């Protein structure tokens, strides 16, 4: 007899005595809006989990009174780091990345995001960027490609606004009546920073390249262009000011099949992915990016990760298990993430005179201080302005919600003691 979804195992292990030091009562009091007295609202589901994942995905029970606020952040400036301190492993150069395709993904929570698929010249894996909001665009995706038509551009996702039946232009959304700004106009606060700055607009597309030259189509295009030209400078300024209010949230997330798909309570990876998506979907959010890197098991691969699990059951912690398998405690690198962020316009920009200028920067969702410097890149191509801690949901709710169990407590304890993660901040 086939088991129903209700027969699947729960996401967490039985509640057992924790082995790690828990946050103080004073710390938990600061999270009064996360107490279980209020009704719960489902958060964004595990974005990369299969359709049959039960609704009890870690992080899916965040109380509704916390849906309109973001966690506290800590300003960071890596230029002030102690030169004698241990430095994270950095790539010598950033790899070349190219966004191959982008598509709108509606989620079961009602939020929407754009999934970007990237290829690169450093490995043969397809890495992802999950983008929330309409203001963050890929430069490599929007760049013109030889011989492509307007339909080609729309199919690979190089369009503005939304796709609808009957749309003929990748550059003008008939329903919205809006057109992307090009070089020389304002965009994310930097001159010439638009991802579409090298793309011809409807005003400059040569007549022989037009998708449809019939009188009816030309009349429709003229009407759309007249509608676009009616946008005032004041409206553009107000929109730019809103975008510049604060840097976007960014989460660099490494693939975790066991935590995101197989209901593992050995880690909080699934919960962190869900929480990052929820925060970027808040009404107050200015958008955000989850860079999803295919480096399973802190870079050692799924087979070695499962062997490490067996070593943990034999009494070793997650760091010792990796070392016994002759792997580094953490074999991940973040050059691909840095390159993807630069492609999405979140890195340094080239000014009108050709000089490099610091962009708006990002707010990085992480507990790992080494990741802050590593994500900035070998030449600090990306500027991390703030670090936003990802405190486990079980800690914030006194164990009422989130991933619970002996394994997860040991895992978090090891990350704090041996890997320097700042989970309590």
GIBEL-V159612 format. One record per pair of residues at least 4 apart in sequence whose C-alpha atoms are under 8 Angstrom apart, sorted by the first residue. I is the first residue (numbers start at 1). J is the second residue. If there is no record, write none. Layout:
BEGIN
i=<I & I>
j=<J & J>
END
This chain:
BEGIN
i=<3 & 3 & 4 & 5 & 5 & 6 & 8 & 9 & 10 & 10 & 11 & 11 & 11 & 11 & 11 & 11 & 11 & 12 & 12 & 12 & 12 & 12 & 12 & 13 & 13 & 13 & 13 & 13 & 14 & 14 & 15 & 15 & 15 & 16 & 16 & 17 & 17 & 18 & 18 & 18 & 18 & 19 & 19 & 19 & 19 & 20 & 20 & 20 & 20 & 21 & 22 & 23 & 23 & 23 & 23 & 24 & 25 & 26 & 27 & 28 & 28 & 28 & 28 & 28 & 31 & 31 & 31 & 33 & 33 & 33 & 34 & 34 & 34 & 34 & 34 & 34 & 35 & 35 & 36 & 36 & 36 & 36 & 38 & 38 & 38 & 39 & 39 & 40 & 40 & 40 & 40 & 41 & 41 & 41 & 41 & 41 & 42 & 42 & 42 & 42 & 43 & 43 & 43 & 43 & 43 & 43 & 43 & 43 & 44 & 44 & 44 & 44 & 44 & 44 & 44 & 44 & 44 & 45 & 45 & 45 & 45 & 45 & 45 & 45 & 46 & 46 & 46 & 46 & 46 & 47 & 47 & 47 & 48 & 48 & 49 & 49 & 49 & 50 & 53 & 53 & 55 & 56 & 56 & 57 & 57 & 57 & 58 & 58 & 58 & 58 & 58 & 58 & 59 & 59 & 59 & 59 & 59 & 59 & 59 & 59 & 59 & 60 & 60 & 61 & 61 & 62 & 62 & 63 & 66 & 67 & 67 & 68 & 68 & 68 & 69 & 69 & 70 & 71 & 71 & 72 & 72 & 73 & 73 & 73 & 73 & 74 & 74 & 74 & 75 & 75 & 75 & 76 & 76 & 76 & 76 & 77 & 77 & 77 & 78 & 78 & 81 & 87 & 88 & 88 & 88 & 88 & 89 & 89 & 90 & 90 & 90 & 90 & 90 & 90 & 91 & 91 & 91 & 91 & 91 & 92 & 93 & 93 & 94 & 94 & 94 & 94 & 94 & 94 & 95 & 95 & 95 & 95 & 95 & 95 & 96 & 96 & 96 & 96 & 97 & 97 & 97 & 97 & 97 & 97 & 97 & 97 & 98 & 98 & 98 & 98 & 98 & 98 & 99 & 99 & 99 & 99 & 99 & 99 & 99 & 100 & 100 & 100 & 100 & 100 & 100 & 101 & 101 & 101 & 101 & 101 & 101 & 101 & 102 & 102 & 102 & 102 & 102 & 102 & 102 & 102 & 103 & 103 & 103 & 103 & 103 & 104 & 104 & 104 & 104 & 105 & 105 & 105 & 105 & 106 & 106 & 106 & 106 & 107 & 107 & 107 & 111 & 112 & 112 & 113 & 113 & 113 & 113 & 114 & 114 & 114 & 115 & 115 & 115 & 115 & 116 & 116 & 116 & 116 & 117 & 117 & 117 & 117 & 118 & 118 & 118 & 118 & 119 & 119 & 119 & 119 & 120 & 120 & 120 & 125 & 126 & 127 & 127 & 127 & 127 & 128 & 128 & 128 & 129 & 129 & 129 & 129 & 129 & 130 & 130 & 130 & 130 & 131 & 131 & 131 & 131 & 131 & 132 & 132 & 132 & 132 & 132 & 132 & 133 & 133 & 133 & 134 & 134 & 135 & 135 & 136 & 136 & 136 & 136 & 137 & 137 & 137 & 137 & 138 & 138 & 138 & 138 & 138 & 139 & 139 & 139 & 139 & 139 & 139 & 140 & 141 & 141 & 142 & 142 & 142 & 142 & 142 & 143 & 143 & 143 & 143 & 144 & 144 & 144 & 148 & 148 & 149 & 149 & 149 & 150 & 150 & 150 & 150 & 150 & 151 & 151 & 151 & 151 & 152 & 153 & 153 & 153 & 153 & 154 & 154 & 154 & 154 & 154 & 158 & 159 & 159 & 159 & 159 & 160 & 160 & 160 & 160 & 160 & 160 & 161 & 161 & 161 & 161 & 162 & 163 & 163 & 167 & 167 & 168 & 169 & 169 & 171 & 171 & 171 & 171 & 172 & 172 & 172 & 172 & 172 & 172 & 173 & 173 & 173 & 174 & 174 & 177 & 177 & 177 & 178 & 178 & 179 & 180 & 181 & 181 & 181 & 181 & 181 & 181 & 182 & 182 & 182 & 182 & 182 & 182 & 182 & 183 & 183 & 183 & 183 & 183 & 183 & 183 & 184 & 184 & 185 & 185 & 186 & 186 & 186 & 186 & 186 & 186 & 187 & 187 & 187 & 187 & 187 & 188 & 188 & 188 & 188 & 188 & 188 & 189 & 189 & 189 & 190 & 190 & 190 & 191 & 191 & 192 & 192 & 192 & 192 & 193 & 193 & 193 & 193 & 194 & 195 & 195 & 200 & 200 & 201 & 202 & 203 & 205 & 205 & 206 & 212 & 212 & 213 & 213 & 214 & 215 & 216 & 217 & 218 & 219 & 220 & 221 & 222 & 223 & 224 & 225 & 226 & 227 & 231 & 231 & 232 & 233 & 234 & 235 & 236 & 237 & 238 & 239 & 240 & 241 & 242 & 243 & 244 & 246 & 246 & 247 & 247 & 247 & 247 & 247 & 247 & 248 & 248 & 248 & 248 & 248 & 248 & 248 & 248 & 249 & 249 & 249 & 249 & 249 & 249 & 249 & 249 & 250 & 250 & 250 & 250 & 250 & 250 & 250 & 250 & 251 & 251 & 251 & 251 & 251 & 251 & 251 & 252 & 252 & 252 & 252 & 252 & 252 & 252 & 252 & 253 & 253 & 253 & 253 & 253 & 254 & 254 & 254 & 254 & 254 & 254 & 255 & 255 & 255 & 255 & 255 & 255 & 256 & 256 & 256 & 256 & 256 & 257 & 257 & 257 & 257 & 258 & 258 & 258 & 259 & 259 & 259 & 259 & 259 & 259 & 259 & 259 & 260 & 260 & 260 & 265 & 265 & 265 & 265 & 265 & 266 & 266 & 266 & 267 & 267 & 267 & 267 & 268 & 268 & 268 & 268 & 269 & 270 & 271 & 271 & 271 & 271 & 271 & 272 & 272 & 273 & 274 & 275 & 276 & 276 & 276 & 277 & 277 & 278 & 279 & 280 & 280 & 280 & 280 & 280 & 281 & 281 & 291 & 291 & 293 & 293 & 295 & 295 & 295 & 295 & 296 & 296 & 296 & 296 & 297 & 297 & 297 & 297 & 298 & 298 & 298 & 298 & 299 & 299 & 299 & 300 & 300 & 300 & 300 & 301 & 302 & 303 & 304 & 304 & 305 & 306 & 307 & 308 & 308 & 308 & 308 & 308 & 309 & 309 & 309 & 310 & 311 & 311 & 311 & 311 & 312 & 312 & 312 & 312 & 316 & 316 & 317 & 317 & 317 & 317 & 318 & 318 & 318 & 318 & 319 & 319 & 319 & 319 & 320 & 320 & 321 & 322 & 322 & 322 & 322 & 323 & 323 & 323 & 327 & 333 & 334 & 334 & 334 & 334 & 334 & 335 & 335 & 335 & 335 & 336 & 337 & 337 & 338 & 338 & 338 & 338 & 338 & 338 & 339 & 340 & 341 & 341 & 341 & 341 & 342 & 342 & 342 & 342 & 342 & 343 & 345 & 346 & 346 & 346 & 346 & 346 & 347 & 347 & 347 & 347 & 347 & 347 & 347 & 348 & 348 & 348 & 348 & 348 & 348 & 348 & 349 & 349 & 349 & 349 & 350 & 350 & 350 & 350 & 351 & 351 & 351 & 358 & 358 & 359 & 359 & 360 & 361 & 361 & 361 & 361 & 362 & 362 & 362 & 362 & 362 & 363 & 363 & 363 & 363 & 363 & 364 & 364 & 364 & 364 & 364 & 364 & 365 & 365 & 365 & 365 & 366 & 366 & 366 & 366 & 366 & 366 & 367 & 367 & 367 & 367 & 367 & 367 & 368 & 368 & 368 & 368 & 369 & 369 & 369 & 369 & 370 & 371 & 372 & 372 & 372 & 373 & 374 & 375 & 376 & 376 & 376 & 376 & 376 & 377 & 377 & 389 & 389 & 389 & 389 & 390 & 391 & 391 & 391 & 391 & 391 & 392 & 392 & 392 & 392 & 393 & 393 & 393 & 393 & 393 & 394 & 394 & 394 & 394 & 394 & 394 & 394 & 395 & 397 & 399 & 403 & 404 & 404 & 405 & 406 & 407 & 408 & 409 & 410 & 411 & 412 & 413 & 414 & 414 & 415 & 415 & 415 & 416 & 416 & 416 & 416 & 417>
j=<7 & 8 & 8 & 52 & 54 & 54 & 54 & 263 & 56 & 263 & 56 & 57 & 58 & 263 & 264 & 265 & 403 & 263 & 264 & 265 & 403 & 404 & 405 & 265 & 403 & 404 & 405 & 406 & 404 & 405 & 404 & 405 & 406 & 405 & 406 & 405 & 406 & 405 & 406 & 409 & 410 & 406 & 409 & 410 & 413 & 409 & 410 & 412 & 413 & 413 & 395 & 27 & 28 & 395 & 424 & 28 & 29 & 30 & 31 & 32 & 395 & 396 & 397 & 398 & 35 & 396 & 397 & 63 & 65 & 66 & 62 & 63 & 65 & 66 & 396 & 397 & 63 & 397 & 40 & 63 & 397 & 400 & 63 & 64 & 65 & 63 & 64 & 61 & 62 & 63 & 64 & 60 & 61 & 62 & 63 & 64 & 60 & 61 & 62 & 109 & 59 & 60 & 61 & 62 & 109 & 274 & 275 & 278 & 60 & 107 & 108 & 109 & 111 & 274 & 275 & 277 & 278 & 55 & 57 & 60 & 107 & 108 & 109 & 274 & 57 & 260 & 270 & 273 & 274 & 107 & 273 & 274 & 260 & 261 & 53 & 260 & 261 & 261 & 57 & 261 & 60 & 60 & 61 & 263 & 270 & 271 & 268 & 270 & 271 & 274 & 402 & 403 & 270 & 271 & 272 & 274 & 275 & 393 & 401 & 402 & 403 & 271 & 274 & 401 & 402 & 66 & 67 & 67 & 70 & 279 & 282 & 282 & 283 & 284 & 282 & 284 & 279 & 388 & 389 & 388 & 389 & 386 & 387 & 388 & 389 & 386 & 387 & 388 & 385 & 386 & 387 & 384 & 385 & 386 & 387 & 81 & 384 & 385 & 372 & 373 & 85 & 370 & 370 & 371 & 373 & 374 & 333 & 374 & 333 & 334 & 335 & 374 & 377 & 378 & 333 & 334 & 335 & 377 & 378 & 378 & 335 & 378 & 335 & 336 & 338 & 339 & 377 & 378 & 120 & 121 & 122 & 335 & 336 & 339 & 120 & 121 & 122 & 339 & 118 & 119 & 120 & 121 & 336 & 339 & 340 & 343 & 118 & 119 & 120 & 140 & 141 & 343 & 116 & 117 & 118 & 119 & 138 & 140 & 141 & 116 & 117 & 118 & 119 & 141 & 156 & 116 & 117 & 118 & 141 & 156 & 157 & 158 & 114 & 115 & 116 & 117 & 141 & 156 & 157 & 158 & 114 & 115 & 116 & 156 & 157 & 112 & 113 & 114 & 115 & 112 & 113 & 114 & 115 & 110 & 111 & 112 & 113 & 111 & 112 & 113 & 281 & 132 & 281 & 130 & 131 & 132 & 133 & 130 & 131 & 132 & 128 & 129 & 130 & 131 & 128 & 129 & 130 & 131 & 126 & 127 & 128 & 129 & 126 & 127 & 128 & 129 & 124 & 125 & 126 & 127 & 124 & 125 & 126 & 294 & 294 & 291 & 292 & 293 & 294 & 291 & 292 & 293 & 289 & 290 & 291 & 292 & 340 & 289 & 290 & 291 & 292 & 136 & 287 & 288 & 289 & 290 & 136 & 280 & 281 & 287 & 288 & 289 & 286 & 287 & 288 & 161 & 287 & 243 & 287 & 287 & 288 & 344 & 345 & 142 & 195 & 344 & 345 & 142 & 195 & 343 & 344 & 345 & 143 & 195 & 196 & 343 & 344 & 345 & 343 & 157 & 158 & 158 & 159 & 195 & 196 & 199 & 195 & 196 & 198 & 199 & 148 & 198 & 199 & 152 & 153 & 153 & 209 & 211 & 154 & 168 & 169 & 170 & 211 & 155 & 168 & 169 & 170 & 156 & 157 & 158 & 159 & 170 & 158 & 159 & 163 & 169 & 170 & 170 & 163 & 169 & 170 & 171 & 170 & 171 & 172 & 173 & 179 & 180 & 172 & 173 & 176 & 178 & 173 & 167 & 173 & 173 & 174 & 211 & 173 & 211 & 179 & 180 & 201 & 202 & 177 & 178 & 179 & 180 & 202 & 224 & 177 & 178 & 179 & 178 & 224 & 224 & 227 & 228 & 227 & 228 & 228 & 196 & 185 & 186 & 187 & 194 & 196 & 197 & 192 & 194 & 196 & 197 & 198 & 199 & 201 & 191 & 192 & 193 & 194 & 196 & 197 & 198 & 191 & 192 & 191 & 192 & 190 & 191 & 192 & 236 & 237 & 240 & 191 & 192 & 193 & 194 & 240 & 193 & 194 & 240 & 243 & 244 & 360 & 193 & 240 & 244 & 349 & 351 & 359 & 351 & 352 & 197 & 350 & 351 & 352 & 197 & 345 & 349 & 350 & 345 & 344 & 345 & 204 & 205 & 205 & 225 & 225 & 209 & 210 & 210 & 217 & 218 & 217 & 218 & 218 & 219 & 220 & 221 & 222 & 223 & 224 & 225 & 226 & 227 & 228 & 229 & 230 & 231 & 235 & 236 & 236 & 237 & 238 & 239 & 240 & 241 & 242 & 243 & 244 & 245 & 286 & 286 & 360 & 286 & 360 & 286 & 360 & 361 & 362 & 363 & 385 & 285 & 286 & 287 & 288 & 289 & 361 & 362 & 363 & 280 & 287 & 288 & 289 & 362 & 363 & 364 & 365 & 288 & 289 & 290 & 291 & 362 & 363 & 364 & 365 & 276 & 289 & 290 & 291 & 364 & 365 & 366 & 290 & 291 & 292 & 293 & 337 & 364 & 365 & 366 & 273 & 290 & 291 & 292 & 293 & 292 & 293 & 294 & 295 & 296 & 298 & 292 & 293 & 294 & 295 & 296 & 297 & 260 & 269 & 270 & 296 & 297 & 261 & 262 & 296 & 302 & 262 & 263 & 264 & 263 & 264 & 265 & 266 & 267 & 268 & 269 & 270 & 264 & 269 & 270 & 403 & 404 & 405 & 407 & 408 & 407 & 408 & 411 & 407 & 408 & 411 & 412 & 272 & 392 & 403 & 408 & 273 & 274 & 275 & 392 & 393 & 402 & 403 & 276 & 390 & 277 & 278 & 279 & 280 & 290 & 365 & 281 & 290 & 282 & 285 & 285 & 286 & 287 & 288 & 289 & 285 & 287 & 337 & 340 & 336 & 337 & 299 & 300 & 301 & 332 & 300 & 301 & 302 & 305 & 301 & 302 & 304 & 305 & 329 & 330 & 331 & 332 & 330 & 331 & 332 & 304 & 305 & 327 & 331 & 305 & 306 & 307 & 308 & 325 & 309 & 310 & 311 & 312 & 318 & 321 & 322 & 325 & 313 & 318 & 321 & 314 & 315 & 316 & 317 & 321 & 316 & 317 & 318 & 321 & 320 & 321 & 321 & 410 & 411 & 414 & 322 & 329 & 411 & 414 & 323 & 329 & 414 & 418 & 324 & 329 & 325 & 326 & 327 & 328 & 329 & 327 & 328 & 329 & 331 & 374 & 338 & 371 & 374 & 375 & 377 & 339 & 374 & 375 & 377 & 340 & 341 & 375 & 342 & 375 & 376 & 377 & 381 & 382 & 343 & 344 & 345 & 346 & 347 & 382 & 346 & 347 & 348 & 381 & 382 & 347 & 349 & 359 & 360 & 361 & 362 & 382 & 358 & 359 & 360 & 361 & 381 & 382 & 383 & 356 & 357 & 358 & 359 & 381 & 382 & 383 & 356 & 357 & 358 & 359 & 354 & 355 & 356 & 357 & 355 & 356 & 357 & 382 & 383 & 382 & 383 & 383 & 382 & 383 & 384 & 385 & 382 & 383 & 384 & 385 & 386 & 384 & 385 & 386 & 387 & 388 & 372 & 384 & 385 & 386 & 387 & 388 & 387 & 388 & 389 & 390 & 371 & 372 & 387 & 388 & 389 & 390 & 388 & 389 & 390 & 421 & 422 & 423 & 372 & 420 & 421 & 422 & 373 & 420 & 421 & 422 & 374 & 375 & 376 & 384 & 387 & 377 & 378 & 382 & 380 & 381 & 382 & 383 & 384 & 381 & 382 & 422 & 423 & 424 & 425 & 423 & 395 & 396 & 423 & 424 & 425 & 396 & 402 & 403 & 423 & 397 & 399 & 401 & 402 & 403 & 398 & 399 & 400 & 401 & 402 & 403 & 404 & 399 & 401 & 404 & 408 & 408 & 409 & 409 & 410 & 411 & 412 & 413 & 414 & 415 & 416 & 417 & 418 & 419 & 419 & 420 & 421 & 420 & 421 & 422 & 423 & 421>
END
